Amino acid sequence: MEGLWPLKMHTNTLNIIIMEFQKNLLEYISQSLMTTDETISVAESVTSGCLQLAFSQMPNASMFYKGGLTAYTLQEKVRLLNVDAHEAEECDCVSENIAETMALNVAKLFQSDWSIATTGYCTPIRNSSYKIFAFFSFSYKGEIILTKKLELHPKTQALNAQMYYTEFILGCFKSEINQLLILK
């Protein structure tokens, strides 16, 4: 048992470093949204609330974070986010267009300036051709401004995939806010 202690300490140290990085990222996003006096909402599937958790941890979140929802099943994506049922069935709710539809409709639902949507796989299954990937999309004032696909190694653990997606998406969101601030 004692042989595991250094590994446990190292893991805790690593987690603190990651949390510090994330803390700086969260503070930057928070400050940027307050500076521009804009709001954001989130629609999640594959990230299962991780983005919502991140936004809720940002300083002064209630000043810009309007809320979010996790729609994990096809039926809920259709019902809550107006995803086309036929299209969703054809792609198992995982496509660039599904992510974009989710982003546009969550922004309408929450009446937010910005929105982020995610859909994909955090475990390799037959429907994903045994691959782990996700699509995410950002909308700004009713327009899609970024949609990307992230692919991970098929042996990535589910929680690690969700955390990676979340951190990557937040980093991309920071870049989009930067571009907006530069243009203003």
QUIJO-V52538 format. One record per backbone hydrogen bond with DSSP energy under -0.5 kcal/mol. NH is the residue of the N-H (numbers start at 1). CO is the residue of the C=O. E is the energy in kcal/mol with one decimal. If there is no record, write none. Layout:
BEGIN
<<NH | CO | E> <NH | CO | E>>
END
This chain:
BEGIN
<<4 | 1 | -1.3> <5 | 1 | -0.6> <5 | 2 | -1.1> <6 | 2 | -0.5> <8 | 4 | -2.4> <9 | 5 | -2.8> <10 | 6 | -2.7> <11 | 7 | -2.6> <12 | 8 | -2.4> <13 | 9 | -2.6> <14 | 10 | -2.7> <15 | 11 | -2.5> <16 | 12 | -2.1> <17 | 13 | -2.2> <18 | 14 | -2.6> <19 | 15 | -2.6> <20 | 16 | -2.4> <21 | 17 | -2.4> <22 | 18 | -2.8> <23 | 19 | -2.8> <24 | 20 | -2.4> <25 | 21 | -2.2> <26 | 22 | -3.2> <27 | 23 | -2.6> <28 | 24 | -2.2> <29 | 25 | -2.4> <30 | 26 | -2.5> <31 | 27 | -2.7> <32 | 28 | -2.5> <33 | 29 | -2.5> <34 | 30 | -2.2> <35 | 31 | -2.5> <36 | 32 | -2.2> <37 | 33 | -0.6> <38 | 33 | -2.2> <40 | 64 | -2.7> <41 | 114 | -1.1> <42 | 67 | -1.6> <43 | 116 | -2.7> <44 | 69 | -2.9> <48 | 45 | -1.5> <50 | 47 | -2.5> <53 | 49 | -2.6> <54 | 50 | -2.3> <55 | 51 | -2.7> <56 | 52 | -2.2> <57 | 53 | -1.1> <57 | 54 | -0.7> <58 | 55 | -1.2> <61 | 58 | -1.5> <63 | 60 | -2.4> <64 | 61 | -1.9> <65 | 61 | -3.4> <66 | 40 | -2.8> <66 | 64 | -0.9> <67 | 40 | -0.8> <69 | 42 | -2.0> <71 | 44 | -2.5> <71 | 69 | -0.6> <72 | 70 | -0.7> <77 | 73 | -2.1> <78 | 74 | -2.4> <79 | 75 | -2.7> <80 | 76 | -3.0> <81 | 76 | -0.6> <81 | 77 | -1.3> <82 | 78 | -0.9> <83 | 77 | -1.7> <88 | 84 | -2.6> <89 | 85 | -2.3> <90 | 86 | -1.9> <91 | 87 | -1.5> <92 | 88 | -0.6> <92 | 89 | -0.5> <93 | 88 | -2.1> <94 | 91 | -1.6> <95 | 93 | -0.6> <99 | 95 | -2.1> <100 | 96 | -2.2> <101 | 97 | -2.7> <102 | 98 | -2.6> <103 | 99 | -2.4> <104 | 100 | -2.6> <105 | 101 | -2.4> <106 | 102 | -2.3> <107 | 103 | -1.7> <108 | 104 | -1.6> <109 | 105 | -2.5> <110 | 106 | -2.4> <111 | 107 | -0.9> <112 | 107 | -1.8> <114 | 39 | -2.8> <115 | 139 | -1.8> <116 | 41 | -1.7> <117 | 137 | -2.2> <118 | 43 | -1.8> <119 | 135 | -2.1> <121 | 133 | -3.6> <125 | 123 | -0.5> <128 | 125 | -1.0> <129 | 126 | -2.1> <130 | 125 | -3.0> <131 | 128 | -1.0> <132 | 152 | -0.8> <133 | 131 | -0.6> <134 | 150 | -2.3> <135 | 119 | -3.3> <136 | 148 | -2.3> <137 | 117 | -2.1> <138 | 146 | -2.8> <139 | 115 | -2.0> <140 | 143 | -2.9> <141 | 113 | -3.4> <143 | 140 | -1.1> <145 | 138 | -2.3> <146 | 138 | -1.3> <148 | 136 | -2.3> <150 | 134 | -3.2> <152 | 132 | -2.9> <156 | 153 | -2.1> <161 | 157 | -2.5> <162 | 158 | -2.4> <163 | 159 | -2.5> <164 | 160 | -2.6> <165 | 161 | -2.9> <166 | 162 | -2.3> <167 | 163 | -2.6> <168 | 164 | -2.8> <169 | 165 | -2.8> <170 | 166 | -2.4> <171 | 167 | -2.1> <172 | 168 | -2.4> <173 | 169 | -2.5> <174 | 170 | -2.3> <175 | 171 | -1.7> <176 | 172 | -2.1> <177 | 173 | -2.5> <178 | 174 | -2.5> <179 | 175 | -2.2> <180 | 176 | -2.0> <181 | 177 | -2.8> <182 | 178 | -2.3> <183 | 179 | -1.8> <184 | 180 | -1.3>>
END
